[in-house]
Amino acid sequence: MIEVENLCKIYGTTPAIEDVSFSVKAGEILGFLGPNGAGKTTTLRILSGYLPATNGTARIAGYEVHEQSMAVRERIGYLPETPPLYPDMTVEGFLHFVARIKRVAAGDRPLRVQAAMERCGILDRRQSLIRKLSKGYRQRVGIAQAIVHDPPVIVLDEPTVGLDPRQIIEVRNLIKSLAGDHTIILSTHILPEVSMTCSQVVIINKGQIVATGTPDNLMEKLTAGAGYEIEVEGEIEEETLNSLLAVPGVKIVDLLTTSPTEPHQRLQVVCENNREPGPELIAACVTEGIKVYEMRRTRASLEDVFLTLTAQEEATIARSPSEDKPDSQDIAKDQLEEDQLEEDTEETVEN
């Protein structure tokens, strides 16, 4: 459904993205992760048809983004980080306005608007002014405008930013409900959202793809050789730690700090890559007379994967040239107005 090959965008002599390649199958939710300035927004703007690439190709539903931009725009729904809403319009009026701009046939507009409001849970707010809605409901309206023309592809840029925990859960469930009927690219900094929502993950850093795969696969790769946490009874002597350290495949054994009132202590064992010396560790504990209450395999989180692959460089990355461009809300509004002008011109010619 989405195919990106060797995509590049260069501002002067500064590359914003270089050789970006990935694909998304129909019905999947792709999590698009990266530090600030990594090239996420630049990539999304290119895919949405709002920014031309310097080199490379991108196809949406079989249409080349640059050469067939109008066909792509008809098949994509885009929600920028700040939804392009008109605060003095009602929810229903705004969605009819967007449906007209998106060239939904006049006879189909009422049904499409009704379906979008039902899908996004805003039917009871249809006559409310957008400026009176909460942040969570405005995000719902933003998603509704992205799906009102029933596009096969939806691009969501930070859809849960600024929401409270309940609103995040509601928007997350809404996004998950759209999968299957739509192919979704979800750009977010909230890593648990990706773990709970996305079937595939792409991590970009300094304009280049550094990892792709399912969340489980990426976490498993980093977990390989990560280690164990062992809960034991009584005091642990230095000789005991040395005995565990002598187990083949073990790199580090640390005694974790515990409360003086706790009867148990915890050991953190770091292993060599692709080594799982669990049985040998148990045997060593028995030999040393250590009573083991629990031993569990430590597992890397998606946050661990993200920080490892991006080398925690987010704070030191220079501001991307793309950030100096107009923000996504302005671009989206400009596009709505441009599309409306084209529509009005066509109607004038027809009349």
C-alpha positions as CSV (number, residue, x, y, z in Angstrom):
1,M,0.0,0.0,0.0
2,I,2.9,2.4,0.8
3,E,6.3,2.0,-0.8
4,V,9.2,4.4,-0.1
5,E,12.5,4.0,-1.9
6,N,15.7,6.0,-1.4
7,L,13.8,9.1,-0.4
8,C,16.0,12.2,0.0
9,K,15.3,15.8,0.9
10,I,18.1,18.4,0.8
11,Y,17.9,22.0,1.8
12,G,20.9,23.8,0.2
13,T,23.7,21.4,1.1
14,T,22.0,20.1,4.3
15,P,20.2,16.8,4.0
16,A,17.0,16.5,6.0
17,I,16.5,12.8,5.1
18,E,18.8,10.4,3.2
19,D,18.0,7.2,1.4
20,V,14.8,6.6,3.4
21,S,13.2,3.3,2.4
22,F,10.4,1.3,4.0
23,S,7.0,-0.2,3.0
24,V,3.7,-0.7,4.7
25,K,1.2,-3.4,3.9
26,A,-2.5,-2.8,3.5
27,G,-4.3,-2.6,6.9
28,E,-1.1,-2.3,9.0
29,I,-0.3,0.4,11.5
30,L,3.3,1.6,11.2
31,G,4.9,3.4,14.1
32,F,7.3,6.1,12.8
33,L,9.8,7.0,15.6
34,G,12.7,9.4,15.9
35,P,14.2,12.2,17.9
36,N,13.3,15.8,17.2
37,G,14.9,16.9,14.0
38,A,15.4,13.3,12.8
39,G,13.3,13.8,9.6
40,K,9.9,12.4,10.7
41,T,7.9,15.4,9.7
42,T,9.8,16.0,6.5
43,T,9.0,12.4,5.5
44,L,5.4,12.7,6.3
45,R,5.0,16.0,4.4
46,I,6.6,14.3,1.3
47,L,4.2,11.3,1.6
48,S,1.2,13.6,2.0
49,G,2.1,15.5,-1.1
50,Y,2.9,18.8,0.7
51,L,6.6,18.8,0.0
52,P,8.6,17.6,-3.0
53,A,11.5,15.2,-2.5
54,T,14.9,15.9,-3.9
55,N,15.5,12.3,-4.9
56,G,13.8,8.9,-4.5
57,T,10.3,7.7,-5.0
58,A,7.2,7.2,-2.8
59,R,4.0,5.4,-3.9
60,I,0.7,5.5,-2.2
61,A,-1.9,2.9,-3.3
62,G,0.1,2.5,-6.5
63,Y,0.3,6.3,-7.3
64,E,3.7,8.1,-7.4
65,V,3.5,10.9,-4.8
66,H,5.2,13.7,-6.9
67,E,4.0,12.8,-10.4
68,Q,0.4,11.9,-9.4
69,S,0.0,14.2,-6.4
70,M,-3.7,14.9,-6.9
71,A,-4.5,11.1,-7.1
72,V,-2.4,10.6,-3.9
73,R,-4.2,13.4,-2.0
74,E,-7.5,11.8,-2.8
75,R,-6.3,8.6,-1.3
76,I,-4.7,9.9,1.8
77,G,-6.0,11.4,5.0
78,Y,-3.5,13.6,6.9
79,L,-3.7,14.8,10.5
80,P,-0.8,17.1,11.4
81,E,0.3,17.6,15.0
82,T,-2.1,20.6,15.4
83,P,-5.3,19.8,13.5
84,P,-6.2,22.3,10.8
85,L,-9.6,23.2,12.3
86,Y,-11.8,26.3,11.9
87,P,-12.9,27.2,15.5
88,D,-16.0,29.2,14.5
89,M,-17.5,26.3,12.5
90,T,-19.7,23.5,13.9
91,V,-18.3,20.0,13.8
92,E,-20.8,18.9,11.2
93,G,-20.4,22.0,9.1
94,F,-16.6,21.7,9.1
95,L,-16.7,18.1,8.0
96,H,-19.1,18.9,5.2
97,F,-16.7,21.7,4.2
98,V,-13.8,19.2,4.2
99,A,-15.8,16.6,2.4
100,R,-16.5,19.1,-0.4
101,I,-12.8,20.1,-0.7
102,K,-11.9,16.4,-0.8
103,R,-14.2,16.0,-3.8
104,V,-16.7,13.7,-2.1
105,A,-19.7,13.5,-4.4
106,A,-22.5,15.8,-3.2
107,G,-24.9,12.9,-2.9
108,D,-22.5,11.0,-0.7
109,R,-21.4,13.8,1.6
110,P,-24.1,13.4,4.3
111,L,-23.4,9.7,4.6
112,R,-19.7,10.2,4.7
113,V,-19.9,12.9,7.3
114,Q,-22.3,10.8,9.4
115,A,-20.0,7.8,9.2
116,A,-16.9,9.8,10.1
117,M,-18.7,11.3,13.2
118,E,-19.9,7.9,14.3
119,R,-16.5,6.3,13.8
120,C,-14.8,9.1,15.9
121,G,-17.4,9.3,18.6
122,I,-18.4,12.9,18.0
123,L,-22.0,12.4,16.8
124,D,-23.3,14.0,20.0
125,R,-21.1,17.1,19.3
126,R,-22.2,17.6,15.7
127,Q,-23.7,21.0,16.4
128,S,-21.0,22.2,18.8
129,L,-18.7,25.0,17.8
130,I,-15.2,23.6,17.4
131,R,-13.7,26.3,19.7
132,K,-15.9,25.0,22.6
133,L,-14.6,21.5,22.3
134,S,-12.0,20.0,24.6
135,K,-8.5,19.1,23.3
136,G,-9.5,15.4,23.1
137,Y,-12.7,16.2,21.1
138,R,-10.7,18.5,18.8
139,Q,-8.3,15.6,18.1
140,R,-11.3,13.4,17.3
141,V,-12.6,16.0,14.8
142,G,-9.1,16.1,13.3
143,I,-9.2,12.4,12.8
144,A,-12.7,12.6,11.4
145,Q,-11.5,15.2,8.7
146,A,-8.7,12.8,7.8
147,I,-11.1,9.9,7.1
148,V,-14.2,11.7,5.9
149,H,-13.4,10.9,2.2
150,D,-12.7,7.2,3.2
151,P,-9.0,7.2,2.1
152,P,-7.1,3.9,2.1
153,V,-4.1,5.6,3.8
154,I,-4.1,7.8,7.0
155,V,-1.1,9.7,8.2
156,L,-1.2,10.8,11.9
157,D,1.5,13.1,13.3
158,E,1.6,13.1,17.1
159,P,-2.2,12.5,17.5
160,T,-2.1,12.1,21.3
161,V,0.2,15.0,22.2
162,G,-1.2,17.2,24.9
163,L,-4.0,14.8,25.8
164,D,-4.8,13.5,29.4
165,P,-4.5,9.7,30.1
166,R,-8.2,9.0,29.5
167,Q,-8.1,10.9,26.2
168,I,-5.0,9.1,25.1
169,I,-6.7,5.7,25.7
170,E,-9.7,6.8,23.7
171,V,-7.7,8.1,20.8
172,R,-5.5,5.0,20.9
173,N,-8.6,2.7,20.7
174,L,-10.0,4.8,17.8
175,I,-6.7,4.4,15.9
176,K,-6.7,0.7,16.5
177,S,-10.3,0.5,15.3
178,L,-9.3,2.1,12.0
179,A,-6.7,-0.6,11.2
180,G,-7.8,-3.2,8.6
181,D,-10.0,-0.7,6.8
182,H,-7.1,1.8,6.5
183,T,-3.3,1.7,6.3
184,I,-2.0,4.0,9.0
185,I,1.4,5.8,9.6
186,L,1.6,6.9,13.2
187,S,4.3,9.4,14.2
188,T,4.7,9.7,18.0
189,H,7.1,10.3,20.8
190,I,4.9,8.3,23.2
191,L,6.7,4.9,22.9
192,P,4.1,2.8,24.9
193,E,1.6,4.0,22.3
194,V,3.6,2.3,19.6
195,S,4.0,-1.0,21.6
196,M,0.2,-1.1,22.2
197,T,-0.9,0.1,18.8
198,C,1.5,-0.6,15.9
199,S,2.2,-3.8,14.0
200,Q,5.4,-2.4,12.5
201,V,8.0,0.1,13.6
202,V,10.4,2.3,11.6
203,I,13.1,4.2,13.6
204,I,14.7,7.2,12.0
205,N,17.8,9.1,13.3
206,K,19.6,12.0,11.7
207,G,17.6,11.6,8.5
208,Q,18.4,7.9,8.1
209,I,16.5,4.7,8.9
210,V,18.3,2.8,11.7
211,A,15.8,0.0,12.3
212,T,12.6,-1.6,11.0
213,G,10.5,-4.5,12.3
214,T,7.8,-5.5,14.6
215,P,7.9,-4.1,18.2
216,D,8.5,-7.6,19.6
217,N,11.3,-8.4,17.1
218,L,13.1,-5.1,17.9
219,M,12.8,-5.7,21.6
220,E,13.9,-9.3,21.3
221,K,17.0,-8.3,19.4
222,L,18.0,-5.9,22.2
223,T,17.0,-8.3,24.9
224,A,19.4,-11.0,23.5
225,G,22.1,-11.2,26.0
226,A,20.4,-8.6,28.3
227,G,20.3,-10.8,31.4
228,Y,18.4,-11.9,34.5
229,E,17.1,-10.5,37.7
230,I,17.4,-13.0,40.6
231,E,15.7,-12.5,44.0
232,V,17.5,-14.4,46.8
233,E,17.4,-14.7,50.6
234,G,20.0,-13.5,53.0
235,E,23.3,-11.6,52.7
236,I,25.3,-12.0,49.5
237,E,29.1,-12.2,50.0
238,E,31.7,-11.0,47.5
239,E,32.8,-14.6,46.9
240,T,29.2,-15.5,45.9
241,L,29.1,-12.8,43.3
242,N,32.5,-14.0,41.9
243,S,31.1,-17.5,41.6
244,L,28.1,-16.3,39.6
245,L,30.4,-14.1,37.5
246,A,32.4,-17.2,36.7
247,V,29.4,-18.9,35.0
248,P,30.1,-19.1,31.2
249,G,28.1,-16.4,29.3
250,V,27.9,-14.0,32.3
251,K,29.4,-10.5,31.9
252,I,28.3,-8.6,35.0
253,V,26.7,-9.4,38.3
254,D,25.4,-6.5,40.4
255,L,23.7,-6.4,43.8
256,L,20.7,-4.1,43.5
257,T,20.0,-1.7,46.3
258,T,17.1,-2.9,48.5
259,S,15.4,-1.7,51.7
260,P,17.1,-2.8,54.9
261,T,13.7,-4.1,56.1
262,E,13.3,-6.4,53.1
263,P,14.2,-10.1,53.7
264,H,15.3,-10.7,50.1
265,Q,18.0,-9.2,47.9
266,R,18.1,-8.8,44.2
267,L,20.9,-9.6,41.8
268,Q,21.1,-8.1,38.3
269,V,23.0,-10.4,35.8
270,V,24.1,-9.1,32.4
271,C,24.9,-11.8,29.9
272,E,26.9,-11.9,26.7
273,N,25.0,-11.6,23.4
274,N,23.0,-14.7,22.4
275,R,23.8,-16.5,25.7
276,E,21.1,-17.6,28.2
277,P,22.9,-19.3,31.1
278,G,19.8,-19.5,33.3
279,P,20.2,-23.2,34.3
280,E,23.9,-22.7,35.0
281,L,23.1,-19.7,37.2
282,I,20.5,-21.7,39.2
283,A,23.1,-24.5,39.6
284,A,25.7,-22.0,40.8
285,C,23.3,-20.5,43.4
286,V,22.5,-24.1,44.7
287,T,26.2,-24.8,44.9
288,E,26.8,-21.6,46.9
289,G,23.8,-22.4,49.2
290,I,21.8,-19.5,48.0
291,K,18.0,-19.8,48.3
292,V,16.4,-18.5,45.1
293,Y,12.9,-17.1,45.4
294,E,12.5,-15.9,41.8
295,M,14.6,-15.6,38.7
296,R,13.2,-13.8,35.6
297,R,14.6,-12.9,32.2
298,T,14.9,-9.2,31.8
299,R,13.3,-7.8,28.6
300,A,14.2,-4.7,26.8
301,S,11.3,-2.2,26.3
302,L,10.7,-0.3,23.1
303,E,12.1,2.7,24.9
304,D,15.4,0.8,25.4
305,V,15.5,0.0,21.7
306,F,14.8,3.6,20.8
307,L,17.4,5.1,23.1
308,T,20.0,2.5,22.1
309,L,19.6,2.9,18.3
310,T,19.5,6.7,18.4
311,A,22.4,6.8,20.9
312,Q,20.4,9.3,23.1
313,E,21.4,12.1,20.7
314,E,18.1,13.9,20.7
315,A,19.3,16.7,22.9
316,T,22.4,17.4,20.8
317,I,20.9,17.2,17.3
318,A,21.0,20.6,15.6
319,R,17.7,22.0,14.7
320,S,16.5,20.5,11.4
321,P,16.1,22.9,8.4
322,S,12.7,21.5,8.0
323,E,11.7,22.9,11.4
324,D,12.2,26.4,9.9
325,K,9.5,25.8,7.3
326,P,5.8,26.7,8.0
327,D,4.2,24.5,10.6
328,S,2.0,21.6,9.7
329,Q,-1.2,23.3,10.6
330,D,-0.5,26.2,8.3
331,I,0.5,23.8,5.5
332,A,-2.7,21.8,6.0
333,K,-4.9,24.9,6.1
334,D,-3.2,26.3,3.0
335,Q,-3.8,23.0,1.2
336,L,-7.5,23.0,2.2
337,E,-7.8,26.6,0.9
338,E,-5.9,25.7,-2.3
339,D,-8.2,22.7,-2.9
340,Q,-11.3,24.8,-2.2
341,L,-10.1,27.4,-4.7
342,E,-9.6,24.6,-7.3
343,E,-13.1,23.3,-6.5
344,D,-14.7,26.7,-6.8
345,T,-12.9,27.4,-10.1
346,E,-14.1,24.1,-11.5
347,E,-17.7,24.9,-10.5
348,T,-17.5,28.4,-12.1
349,V,-16.2,26.9,-15.3
350,E,-19.0,24.3,-15.4
351,N,-21.6,27.0,-14.8
